Every structure is written in structure tokens, then in C-alpha cells.
């Protein structure tokens, strides 16, 4: 049994869902379970609907709702034909009516709670999974729609719920295993779940990947496939550096580090259930039916390059906290960390001295209340529009001169470094620069540390290296089943 997750761009239209059906048909002998995201941009639209309704702009909210409704009905009609689409319409219309009534109620009370937000955002995945399940059936795939909220159990931390694995395992086996035993293809929405009391919850933005991994771990899947719109994980963001190439194999630890520090292909939490159960994860391109993508396993062959990849996390703020003159130095740092803990804030990089501390975190997650509390105990400044550059690779700290080469490259690009983090992890070198300097920094670093890929890219553009390109794309997918050292960390999230 395998889990196949398809992202928003993979189910964004009738044409895209047609490709998904072909991909799933090619795997039907492996007993696939399919997890789908909301159609591309629908979750953002639902967020906007909620914001408009909660601010009293009911007309704008409902207009956006009607546009979204028409898109789903039109896609269903294109995929299913009028007769089959008409039979699906009552199920979809029931959800649309609930959503419309919710938005009207929201406009009346003008308050969107975290619980209400989870309820609102659940509709994207509910609607897309209904359409995909019927599209499969029409194309001869023996599909069965499954309500994710009846399988995936979480705590009641709305908008960022945590899975309860024992309960999820029990419910998933009861709901899904009988379908697989009859060679049916379960289709379910990602991202959405429910508390033990049955109240809808979500796993946070990007949580469809996480859903797939949780279900895969609960059912002891053979592998988990994450289908997206790019050819696997890349050596860097191809939008920043066209010379980026696909990483054929990468370790769990490296992939998790990249996901945390800005790689958009995977949700940062995705790999935890897979690590704990030692299930290989594949990141594949839904626009390429023969995609081999990236294989993520406990152990991957060492890269021929110094680093495995370079990533950038934008939208970051630096907060500088300096003890005021005359304050008792003893207890200063403790006071700062206690304030961070009280506000449940997660920081990325920290630099500490006896009387000062600097840390970075996503600007949109930086609470005003935290800043106010810190200002009561110290002098506080913040710099927005910053970014974290992270270079990831196995055992990079055991290679002399690596850091010097990184920072010399950045200096030659004319980029100023604000903070540096090295030593806490054996896997990365991270530093902070201005957000506007990211494209220049990434291009210089990629040219320095992935010179072969830069040359190959230029040759391919000239059509002179077709043989090398064929060999690269033809790499086989070996099976690796060794236990990873990161299982202990993952066990905190995925526990019996």
C-alpha cells in the first residue's frame, strides 16, 4: 500500500485532475490511497472571504464565494459530463450552502475565532476530494471518497493541531483498510482533521503533506509520494537561479532542514511520521507522468558537491534585545526566554552575549504583545525585510575551510551579513541578510558550490549534452530501509 498526495496545482483544473487520474492508474497494483489539497488558490480565497466577512464586508465575501462555487461546479462538469456532475451536485451544494450560511453569520458577529477558521478552511479540501473521487470513478478507477475528519484525530489546538497517532491509527484502519482489501482507491482531503470530540481542526497551512505522512505512518505504508508542480527537490529555488538541478537522493535530516528553512516543496513537519516509521518519501512532478523526482530516505549517498542544497527563508525579522544600563545582568537572558515561552514563539536563529540577545523569526508570527513585554525589561529594536540563507549538507563541519568559502563568496557578491549560525547543527550553515539581496546571494553561492550543474545547464541549453541529461534523468530508485538517527526526535510527534 502506498500513499499518494497531490498538491493544489496538481488538482487546479479538469486537465490537471485528468493527469492525476493517469498517474494513480499507473500505481493501482500497489494499492494507492490518495490525499488531495484544495484546488490552487482556494485556501487563500477562503481566508480572504473570512477576513472580509469578519470586517463586515459581506457583499465582497459572498461575491468571492460565488466565484469559487462556479469554479468547482464548472470543473466537475468538465471532468464528469453533465449527467454524472448532476448526481454529484447535491453533495457539493450542501457544502456550499453551509459555507454561505457560515459567511453570513460571520458578517453578523464580526469575529473569526481559530475554531471558526478551521471550519471555514476545511471546505477547500472537502470539495476537491469529492470531485477527484468521482473523476476517478468515471475513468474506471474503483475510488471511494473518505472523510478525513473521520480518520485523522488531533488535539484541539485550532489552526495548528497536532496528530494523536494511536487514535488516528485505530480509526484509519477501521475506515480505510476494508476499502484497500477490496482494491478500492480511498480519496481524502489533506490538511483537515477533527479532535477526539469530532470538532473540525486543521494541521496548519501546507498541512496536506503532513496529512499524507500521518496516514502513511498510521497504515504502515510502503512509501509516501508527494506530487507537486516541480521535478522534486532542487539544489535551490529555480526562480532565483535557473541553473538549479533536481536532487535525486537526500536524507531525511537534510530534507527536514531544508523544509524548515524555506524550501517550499515540503511542509516542515511532513517527514516526522515517515522518519519514525522509516517510510521512504518521494517528491515527484505531477506534470511529468514518468517523473523520478527526489527520493528521501534515512540514509542517502554522499553528495558529490560540498552541499546538498541552498535555500532562502524570506519575510524574517531580526529582534535585538539589549539589557538596559544599570539592570542586573544576572537573570536577563532567563527573562527574555521566559517571555518567548509565554508567547509560544518559535525562533529560527539566536545570537547571545552576556547582556544582549538577537533572534530571528517570521515577521507575520512576531506578536506585538511579545515586543511590548520585552521593552519592559530591555532596550528593543527590530529590523524587518530580512532573510535567512541556509546551506545544507551532511557532515559539513568536518570539512575545513567551508565557512570561509561561503562567506568569501557572499563578500564577493557585495552582500552584508547580519547574523551567523554555525555549530548548533552538523547539517547547515545559516546566516541572515537583507531580503533584497537574496537573489544575488543565492546565484553566487550556487555558482560556487554547484559548478558542475551550472556548466551542465549551459550545455543543455545549447543541446550539446543530451547523453548526460538522459543518464541523470534515468537514475533508478533504490530501496533504503535502514533506521535513521532522527527517529528519537520524530517519536515526540508520532507516538503510540
VENFENDA-V219291 format. One record per residue. RES is the residue in one letter. SS is DSSP state (a for helix, b for strand, c for the rest). Layout:
BEGIN
[[RES;SS] [RES;SS]]
END
This chain:
BEGIN
[[X;c] [X;b] [X;b] [X;b] [X;b] [X;b] [X;c] [X;a] [X;a] [X;a] [X;a] [X;c] [X;c] [X;a] [X;a] [X;a] [X;a] [X;a] [X;a] [X;a] [X;a] [X;a] [X;a] [X;a] [X;a] [X;a] [X;c] [X;a] [X;a] [X;a] [X;c] [X;b] [X;b] [X;b] [X;b] [X;b] [X;c] [X;c] [X;c] [X;c] [X;c] [X;a] [X;a] [X;a] [X;a] [X;a] [X;a] [X;a] [X;a] [X;a] [X;a] [X;a] [X;a] [X;a] [X;c] [X;c] [X;c] [X;a] [X;a] [X;a] [X;a] [X;a] [X;a] [X;a] [X;a] [X;a] [X;a] [X;a] [X;a] [X;a] [X;a] [X;a] [X;a] [X;a] [X;a] [X;a] [X;a] [X;a] [X;a] [X;a] [X;a] [X;a] [X;a] [X;a] [X;a] [X;a] [X;a] [X;a] [X;a] [X;a] [X;a] [X;a] [X;a] [X;a] [X;a] [X;a] [X;a] [X;a] [X;a] [X;a] [X;a] [X;a] [X;a] [X;a] [X;a] [X;a] [X;a] [X;a] [X;a] [X;c] [X;c] [X;c] [X;c] [X;a] [X;a] [X;a] [X;a] [X;a] [X;a] [X;a] [X;a] [X;a] [X;a] [X;a] [X;a] [X;a] [X;a] [X;a] [X;a] [X;a] [X;a] [X;a] [X;a] [X;a] [X;a] [X;a] [X;a] [X;a] [X;c] [X;c] [X;c] [X;c] [X;b] [X;b] [X;b] [X;c] [X;c] [X;a] [X;a] [X;a] [X;c] [X;c] [X;b] [X;b] [X;c] [X;c] [X;c] [X;c] [X;c] [X;c] [X;c] [X;c] [X;b] [X;c] [X;a] [X;a] [X;a] [X;a] [X;a] [X;a] [X;a] [X;a] [X;a] [X;a] [X;a] [X;a] [X;a] [X;a] [X;a] [X;a] [X;a] [X;c] [X;c] [X;c] [X;b] [X;b] [X;b] [X;b] [X;b] [X;c] [X;c] [X;b] [X;b] [X;b] [X;b] [X;c] [X;c] [X;c] [X;c] [X;b] [X;b] [X;b] [X;c] [X;c] [X;c] [X;c] [X;a] [X;a] [X;a] [X;a] [X;a] [X;a] [X;a] [X;a] [X;a] [X;a] [X;a] [X;a] [X;c] [X;c] [X;c] [X;c] [X;b] [X;b] [X;b] [X;b] [X;b] [X;b] [X;c] [X;c] [X;c] [X;c] [X;c] [X;b] [X;c] [X;c] [X;c] [X;c] [X;c] [X;c] [X;c] [X;c] [X;c] [X;c] [X;c] [X;b] [X;c] [X;c] [X;b] [X;b] [X;b] [X;a] [X;a] [X;a] [X;a] [X;a] [X;a] [X;a] [X;a] [X;a] [X;c] [X;c] [X;c] [X;c] [X;c] [X;c] [X;c] [X;c] [X;c] [X;a] [X;a] [X;a] [X;a] [X;a] [X;a] [X;a] [X;a] [X;c] [X;c] [X;b] [X;b] [X;b] [X;b] [X;b] [X;b] [X;c] [X;c] [X;c] [X;c] [X;c] [X;c] [X;c] [X;c] [X;b] [X;b] [X;b] [X;b] [X;c] [X;c] [X;c] [X;c] [X;c] [X;c] [X;c] [X;c] [X;c] [X;c] [X;c] [X;b] [X;b] [X;b] [X;b] [X;b] [X;b] [X;b] [X;b] [X;b] [X;b] [X;b] [X;b] [X;b] [X;b] [X;c] [X;c] [X;c] [X;c] [X;c] [X;c] [X;c] [X;c] [X;c] [X;a] [X;a] [X;a] [X;a] [X;a] [X;a] [X;a] [X;a] [X;a] [X;a] [X;a] [X;c] [X;c] [X;c] [X;c] [X;c] [X;c] [X;c] [X;b] [X;b] [X;b] [X;c] [X;c] [X;c] [X;b] [X;b] [X;b] [X;b] [X;b] [X;b] [X;b] [X;a] [X;a] [X;a] [X;c] [X;c] [X;a] [X;a] [X;a] [X;a] [X;a] [X;a] [X;a] [X;a] [X;a] [X;a] [X;c] [X;b] [X;b] [X;b] [X;b] [X;b] [X;b] [X;b] [X;b] [X;b] [X;b] [X;b] [X;b] [X;b] [X;b] [X;c] [X;c] [X;c] [X;a] [X;a] [X;a] [X;c] [X;c] [X;c] [X;a] [X;a] [X;a] [X;a] [X;a] [X;a] [X;a] [X;a] [X;a] [X;a] [X;a] [X;c] [X;c] [X;c] [X;c] [X;c] [X;c] [X;b] [X;b] [X;b] [X;c] [X;c] [X;c] [X;c] [X;c] [X;c] [X;b] [X;b] [X;b] [X;b] [X;b] [X;b] [X;b] [X;a] [X;a] [X;a] [X;a] [X;a] [X;a] [X;a] [X;a] [X;a] [X;a] [X;a] [X;a] [X;a] [X;a] [X;a] [X;c] [X;a] [X;a] [X;a] [X;a] [X;a] [X;a] [X;a] [X;a] [X;a] [X;a] [X;a] [X;c] [X;c] [X;c] [X;c] [X;a] [X;a] [X;a] [X;a] [X;a] [X;a] [X;a] [X;a] [X;c] [X;c] [X;c] [X;c] [X;c] [X;c] [X;c] [X;c] [X;c] [X;c] [X;c] [X;c] [X;c] [X;a] [X;a] [X;a] [X;a] [X;a] [X;c] [X;c] [X;c] [X;c] [X;c]]
END
